[in-house]
């Protein structure tokens, strides 16, 4: 559509959204560095069966960077007090003591023993008192927030008035590049060793992404703090008209709302939207809370369809079930066009969509759309796609035999329905 100039304050949430993003990222960085209570938006999932391990002796080696948290007993909440660095042997692990350890019980404090090469915990003493929280959800959330800051920074950088400081100064960009190279190097080392878990050498993926997120948070914070209200009010950006996908989503949302309500209720909803309501929508069944829930689910789905990344939370169990997830998908390409290719999720890593399957080019090659979230994929997956001349970076060709060991295919059917 056509482009027009609009105040940044009314563009995708504007300055409030930027401040909220900084706050969310800063809160996560605080947890990753200092421990304490689990992040509120992830707490329920972090203590779930897929993320929390109670008997973690055998899984410690492939959950490096994870957090050792107290058990919820005697009125105490779950709090991270140590970060797992690596396994020393079958008896002990190296850990980093977190600031939150200061408020833990004396029994927990006494678990860590100082050695010449760091702090250690003995398995036999720590297992009854501490659970191990997998780093995968935290890594994924940190990567998501870092990507959102990158995206926001690009907009602010492009349209910032003359004389205003850079959003991501050169030194910050260099720091981020180093962190990402370290993460890629780590992936390559693990893949070369044929491992499904991280090796015990060097920094863990969790530690690397924490450094990157901290750099992003600091840079965004300094930019926001140095931008006065007078400048904010006159900060203009160019925005496109509502894309077709958004219009389609609106239509789908209204259809869903129609199906969930009877005709009379839906008419009241439409009248409310146009200022003609005879009674407020909050007096109708489910009211505004139902509409907000629908809006949230539809927004999450639309974001996934366009950009990939983590699976929509309400559809994840179905998408990862046997009927919809294909590990050897060579013979399913034609019938599952439009499906999403996910990384294998080995070593405790979260499954995320990095390509969308478009068509079968020939018996050895498929055409796919490269999704923005591939930025956080391993180097082996990033190296797969090469675009045909004149198609741009988004459209790529993938060799089937090389892609199958690295990615699974999710059927598009649950997403369409």
C-alpha positions as CSV (number, residue, x, y, z in Angstrom):
1,X,0.0,0.0,0.0
2,X,1.0,3.7,0.0
3,X,3.2,5.1,2.7
4,X,2.5,8.0,4.9
5,X,4.2,9.8,7.7
6,X,2.9,9.2,11.2
7,X,4.1,10.0,14.7
8,X,6.1,7.2,16.2
9,X,3.9,7.5,19.3
10,X,1.1,6.0,17.2
11,X,3.2,3.4,15.4
12,X,3.0,-0.2,16.7
13,X,2.5,1.0,20.3
14,X,5.0,3.8,20.0
15,X,7.1,5.0,22.9
16,X,5.1,3.1,25.5
17,X,5.8,-0.2,23.7
18,X,9.5,0.7,23.5
19,X,9.5,1.4,27.3
20,X,7.6,-1.8,28.0
21,X,10.1,-3.8,25.8
22,X,13.0,-2.3,27.6
23,X,11.4,-3.1,31.0
24,X,10.7,-6.8,30.0
25,X,14.2,-7.3,28.6
26,X,15.8,-5.6,31.7
27,X,13.7,-7.8,34.0
28,X,14.9,-11.0,32.2
29,X,18.5,-9.8,32.2
30,X,18.2,-9.2,36.0
31,X,17.0,-12.8,36.5
32,X,19.7,-14.3,34.2
33,X,22.4,-12.4,36.1
34,X,21.2,-12.4,39.6
35,X,18.6,-15.2,39.9
36,X,15.7,-15.0,42.3
37,X,12.0,-15.4,41.5
38,X,11.3,-16.9,38.1
39,X,10.2,-14.4,35.4
40,X,6.4,-13.9,35.8
41,X,5.6,-14.5,32.1
42,X,7.6,-17.8,32.0
43,X,7.1,-19.1,35.6
44,X,4.3,-21.6,34.9
45,X,6.2,-23.1,32.0
46,X,9.6,-23.1,33.7
47,X,8.2,-25.3,36.6
48,X,6.4,-27.6,34.2
49,X,7.5,-31.1,33.5
50,X,9.3,-30.2,30.2
51,X,11.5,-27.6,31.8
52,X,12.1,-28.6,35.5
53,X,14.0,-31.7,36.4
54,X,14.0,-33.0,40.0
55,X,16.6,-35.8,39.6
56,X,19.0,-34.0,37.3
57,X,22.2,-36.0,37.8
58,X,22.1,-37.6,34.3
59,X,20.8,-34.5,32.5
60,X,23.2,-31.9,34.0
61,X,25.8,-32.3,31.2
62,X,23.4,-31.2,28.4
63,X,21.6,-28.4,30.4
64,X,24.6,-26.2,31.0
65,X,23.6,-22.6,31.7
66,X,20.4,-23.8,33.4
67,X,19.4,-22.6,36.8
68,X,19.3,-24.6,40.1
69,X,16.2,-23.4,41.9
70,X,14.9,-24.1,45.4
71,X,11.9,-26.3,45.9
72,X,8.6,-24.7,46.8
73,X,8.3,-25.8,50.4
74,X,7.3,-24.3,53.7
75,X,5.7,-21.2,52.1
76,X,8.8,-20.4,50.2
77,X,8.5,-19.7,46.4
78,X,10.7,-21.2,43.7
79,X,13.9,-19.1,43.4
80,X,17.0,-19.6,41.3
81,X,20.1,-19.5,43.5
82,X,22.9,-21.1,41.3
83,X,23.6,-21.3,37.6
84,X,25.0,-24.6,36.4
85,X,28.3,-24.1,34.5
86,X,29.5,-27.7,33.8
87,X,29.8,-31.2,35.2
88,X,33.2,-31.9,36.9
89,X,32.6,-35.7,37.3
90,X,30.0,-38.1,38.5
91,X,30.0,-36.6,41.9
92,X,30.2,-32.8,41.5
93,X,29.2,-29.8,39.2
94,X,30.7,-26.3,38.8
95,X,28.2,-23.5,39.5
96,X,27.9,-19.7,39.6
97,X,26.5,-18.4,42.9
98,X,23.7,-15.9,42.2
99,X,22.9,-12.8,44.3
100,X,19.6,-14.3,45.3
101,X,21.5,-17.0,47.3
102,X,21.8,-14.4,50.1
103,X,18.1,-14.8,50.9
104,X,18.1,-18.6,50.7
105,X,18.1,-20.9,53.7
106,X,21.4,-21.7,55.5
107,X,21.1,-25.3,54.3
108,X,21.1,-24.2,50.6
109,X,23.8,-21.6,51.2
110,X,26.1,-24.3,52.6
111,X,25.8,-26.5,49.5
112,X,28.5,-24.6,47.5
113,X,32.1,-25.3,48.3
114,X,34.9,-23.1,47.1
115,X,37.7,-24.7,45.2
116,X,40.8,-23.3,43.4
117,X,38.9,-23.5,40.1
118,X,35.5,-22.3,41.2
119,X,32.4,-23.2,43.3
120,X,31.1,-26.7,43.3
121,X,28.1,-28.6,44.4
122,X,28.0,-32.3,45.3
123,X,25.1,-34.2,43.6
124,X,24.2,-36.1,46.7
125,X,23.7,-32.9,48.8
126,X,22.1,-30.7,46.1
127,X,19.5,-33.1,44.6
128,X,17.2,-33.2,47.7
129,X,17.2,-29.4,47.9
130,X,17.4,-28.0,44.3
131,X,15.6,-28.7,41.0
132,X,17.3,-27.9,37.6
133,X,15.5,-25.4,35.3
134,X,16.3,-26.0,31.6
135,X,17.8,-23.0,29.8
136,X,15.9,-23.6,26.6
137,X,12.8,-21.4,27.3
138,X,15.0,-18.7,28.8
139,X,17.3,-18.7,25.8
140,X,14.3,-18.5,23.4
141,X,12.8,-15.6,25.3
142,X,16.1,-13.8,25.5
143,X,16.6,-14.3,21.7
144,X,13.0,-13.1,21.0
145,X,13.4,-9.9,23.1
146,X,16.8,-9.2,21.5
147,X,15.3,-9.6,18.1
148,X,12.5,-7.2,19.0
149,X,15.0,-4.6,20.2
150,X,16.9,-5.1,17.0
151,X,13.8,-4.5,14.9
152,X,12.7,-1.5,17.0
153,X,16.3,-0.1,16.8
154,X,16.3,-0.3,13.0
155,X,13.1,1.8,12.9
156,X,14.4,4.4,15.4
157,X,17.8,4.5,13.7
158,X,16.3,5.0,10.3
159,X,14.0,7.9,11.2
160,X,15.9,9.6,14.1
161,X,16.2,13.4,13.7
162,X,19.7,14.8,13.1
163,X,21.8,15.2,16.2
164,X,20.1,12.4,18.1
165,X,22.4,9.7,19.3
166,X,22.6,6.3,17.5
167,X,20.3,3.6,18.9
168,X,22.9,0.9,18.6
169,X,26.4,2.6,18.6
170,X,29.2,0.9,16.8
171,X,30.7,-0.6,20.0
172,X,27.4,-2.2,20.8
173,X,27.0,-3.6,17.3
174,X,30.5,-5.1,17.6
175,X,29.7,-6.7,20.9
176,X,26.5,-8.2,19.5
177,X,28.4,-9.6,16.5
178,X,31.0,-11.2,18.7
179,X,28.3,-12.8,20.9
180,X,26.5,-14.2,17.8
181,X,29.8,-15.5,16.3
182,X,30.5,-17.2,19.6
183,X,27.0,-18.8,19.6
184,X,27.5,-20.0,16.0
185,X,31.0,-21.3,16.8
186,X,29.5,-23.2,19.7
187,X,26.9,-24.8,17.5
188,X,29.5,-25.8,14.9
189,X,31.7,-27.5,17.6
190,X,28.8,-29.5,18.9
191,X,27.6,-30.5,15.5
192,X,31.2,-31.5,14.4
193,X,31.4,-33.7,17.5
194,X,28.1,-35.4,16.5
195,X,26.6,-34.5,19.9
196,X,23.1,-33.8,20.9
197,X,24.2,-31.9,23.9
198,X,26.6,-29.1,24.6
199,X,30.2,-29.8,25.3
200,X,31.7,-28.7,28.6
201,X,34.2,-26.3,27.0
202,X,33.7,-22.5,26.8
203,X,30.6,-20.5,27.6
204,X,27.1,-22.0,27.4
205,X,24.5,-20.8,24.9
206,X,22.7,-19.3,27.9
207,X,25.7,-17.2,29.0
208,X,26.3,-16.0,25.4
209,X,22.7,-14.8,24.8
210,X,22.7,-13.1,28.2
211,X,25.7,-10.9,27.1
212,X,23.9,-10.0,23.8
213,X,20.6,-9.2,25.5
214,X,22.4,-7.0,28.1
215,X,24.1,-5.0,25.3
216,X,20.8,-4.5,23.6
217,X,19.0,-3.4,26.7
218,X,21.8,-1.0,27.7
219,X,21.8,0.6,24.2
220,X,18.0,0.9,24.0
221,X,17.9,2.3,27.5
222,X,20.5,5.0,26.8
223,X,18.7,6.0,23.7
224,X,15.3,6.3,25.4
225,X,16.8,8.1,28.4
226,X,18.5,10.6,26.1
227,X,15.5,11.4,24.0
228,X,13.5,14.3,25.5
229,X,9.7,14.4,25.4
230,X,9.8,17.3,22.9
231,X,11.8,15.2,20.5
232,X,9.5,12.2,21.1
233,X,6.4,14.2,20.3
234,X,7.8,15.3,16.9
235,X,9.5,11.9,16.0
236,X,7.9,10.8,12.7
237,X,8.2,7.6,10.8
238,X,6.9,6.3,7.5
239,X,4.3,3.5,7.8
240,X,2.5,1.4,5.2
241,X,-1.2,1.0,5.1
242,X,-2.6,-2.1,6.8
243,X,-1.2,-5.2,5.0
244,X,-3.5,-7.7,3.4
245,X,-2.5,-10.3,6.1
246,X,-3.9,-7.9,8.8
247,X,-7.1,-7.4,7.0
248,X,-7.5,-11.1,6.6
249,X,-6.9,-11.6,10.3
250,X,-9.6,-9.0,11.1
251,X,-12.0,-10.9,9.0
252,X,-11.1,-14.2,10.6
253,X,-11.3,-12.7,14.1
254,X,-14.8,-11.4,13.4
255,X,-15.9,-14.8,11.9
256,X,-14.6,-16.6,15.0
257,X,-16.4,-14.1,17.2
258,X,-19.6,-14.7,15.3
259,X,-19.3,-18.5,15.7
260,X,-18.7,-18.1,19.5
261,X,-21.7,-15.8,20.0
262,X,-25.3,-15.9,18.8
263,X,-26.5,-13.4,16.3
264,X,-28.0,-11.0,18.8
265,X,-24.7,-10.9,20.9
266,X,-22.6,-10.3,17.8
267,X,-24.9,-7.5,16.7
268,X,-24.3,-5.8,20.1
269,X,-20.6,-6.2,19.6
270,X,-20.7,-4.5,16.2
271,X,-22.9,-1.7,17.5
272,X,-20.5,-1.2,20.4
273,X,-17.6,-0.8,18.0
274,X,-19.5,1.9,16.1
275,X,-20.8,3.7,19.2
276,X,-24.4,2.5,18.9
277,X,-24.6,0.0,21.7
278,X,-27.7,-0.2,23.7
279,X,-25.8,-2.0,26.5
280,X,-22.0,-2.4,27.1
281,X,-20.3,-5.4,25.7
282,X,-19.1,-6.4,29.2
283,X,-22.7,-7.3,29.9
284,X,-22.7,-9.8,27.1
285,X,-21.4,-13.4,27.6
286,X,-17.5,-13.3,28.0
287,X,-17.6,-9.6,27.2
288,X,-14.4,-7.8,26.7
289,X,-12.3,-10.5,28.3
290,X,-13.4,-12.9,25.6
291,X,-12.6,-10.5,22.9
292,X,-9.2,-9.7,24.4
293,X,-8.4,-13.4,24.6
294,X,-9.4,-13.9,21.0
295,X,-7.3,-10.9,20.0
296,X,-4.3,-12.2,21.9
297,X,-4.5,-15.7,20.3
298,X,-5.0,-14.3,16.8
299,X,-2.1,-11.9,17.2
300,X,0.2,-14.7,18.3
301,X,-0.9,-16.8,15.4
302,X,-0.4,-14.0,12.9
303,X,3.1,-13.3,14.2
304,X,4.0,-16.9,13.8
305,X,2.6,-17.2,10.3
306,X,4.6,-14.2,9.2
307,X,7.9,-14.6,11.1
308,X,8.1,-18.1,12.4
309,X,9.8,-18.7,15.7
310,X,8.2,-20.4,18.7
311,X,5.0,-22.3,18.0
312,X,1.7,-20.7,19.1
313,X,1.3,-21.8,22.7
314,X,-2.3,-23.0,22.3
315,X,-1.5,-25.1,19.3
316,X,2.0,-26.4,20.2
317,X,0.8,-29.8,21.7
318,X,-1.2,-30.5,18.5
319,X,1.5,-29.4,16.1
320,X,4.1,-31.5,17.8
321,X,1.8,-34.6,17.9
322,X,2.4,-37.6,15.7
323,X,-0.4,-36.6,13.2
324,X,1.2,-33.3,12.4
325,X,5.0,-33.6,12.9
326,X,7.0,-35.4,10.2
327,X,10.6,-36.2,10.9
328,X,11.3,-37.9,7.5
329,X,9.2,-35.6,5.3
330,X,10.6,-36.3,1.9
331,X,7.4,-38.0,0.6
332,X,5.1,-35.4,2.2
333,X,6.3,-32.2,0.5
334,X,3.4,-31.9,-2.0
335,X,0.6,-32.6,0.4
336,X,2.1,-30.4,3.2
337,X,3.0,-27.3,1.1
338,X,2.7,-24.2,3.4
339,X,3.9,-26.2,6.4
340,X,6.8,-25.0,8.6
341,X,10.2,-26.5,9.0
342,X,11.5,-26.6,12.6
343,X,14.9,-27.2,14.1
344,X,15.1,-30.6,15.8
345,X,15.3,-29.1,19.3
346,X,18.2,-31.3,20.4
347,X,20.1,-30.7,23.6
348,X,17.2,-29.1,25.3
349,X,16.8,-26.4,22.7
350,X,13.3,-25.1,21.9
351,X,11.8,-26.1,18.5
352,X,11.3,-23.0,16.4
353,X,10.1,-22.5,12.8
354,X,12.9,-21.2,10.5
355,X,11.5,-21.9,7.0
356,X,8.1,-22.2,5.4
357,X,7.8,-25.0,2.8
358,X,6.4,-23.6,-0.5
359,X,6.9,-26.2,-3.3
360,X,8.8,-29.2,-4.6
361,X,11.3,-28.0,-7.2
362,X,12.6,-31.4,-8.2
363,X,13.3,-34.8,-6.5
364,X,16.2,-33.4,-4.6
365,X,15.2,-29.8,-3.9
366,X,12.3,-27.8,-2.3
367,X,11.6,-24.1,-2.5
368,X,11.0,-22.4,0.9
369,X,10.5,-19.0,2.5
370,X,13.3,-18.0,4.9
371,X,11.7,-16.7,8.1
372,X,13.1,-13.9,10.2
373,X,13.6,-16.2,13.2
374,X,16.3,-18.1,11.3
375,X,18.6,-15.4,12.7
376,X,18.8,-17.5,15.9
377,X,19.2,-20.9,14.2
378,X,22.5,-22.9,14.2
379,X,25.0,-22.3,11.5
380,X,24.3,-25.6,9.7
381,X,20.6,-24.6,9.2
382,X,21.6,-21.0,8.2
383,X,24.0,-22.4,5.5
384,X,21.3,-24.6,3.9
385,X,19.3,-22.0,1.9
386,X,20.5,-20.4,-1.3
387,X,18.2,-18.2,-3.3
388,X,17.7,-18.5,-7.1
389,X,18.9,-15.4,-9.0
390,X,16.5,-12.5,-8.9
391,X,14.3,-13.9,-6.1
392,X,15.7,-12.0,-3.1
393,X,16.9,-13.4,0.2
394,X,13.5,-14.6,1.4
395,X,13.0,-17.3,-1.2
396,X,15.5,-20.1,-1.0
397,X,16.1,-23.6,-2.3
398,X,16.8,-26.4,0.2
399,X,18.5,-29.7,-0.6
400,X,16.1,-32.3,0.9
401,X,18.7,-34.9,1.9
402,X,20.7,-32.3,3.9
403,X,17.6,-30.6,5.4
404,X,15.9,-33.7,6.8
405,X,18.5,-34.5,9.5
406,X,18.4,-30.9,10.7
407,X,14.6,-30.0,10.5
408,X,11.2,-31.5,11.0
409,X,8.1,-30.5,9.0
410,X,4.9,-29.4,10.7
411,X,1.6,-29.8,8.8
412,X,-0.2,-26.5,8.0
413,X,-3.6,-28.0,8.7
414,X,-4.1,-27.0,12.4
415,X,-2.8,-23.5,11.5
416,X,-5.3,-23.1,8.7
417,X,-8.3,-24.4,10.7
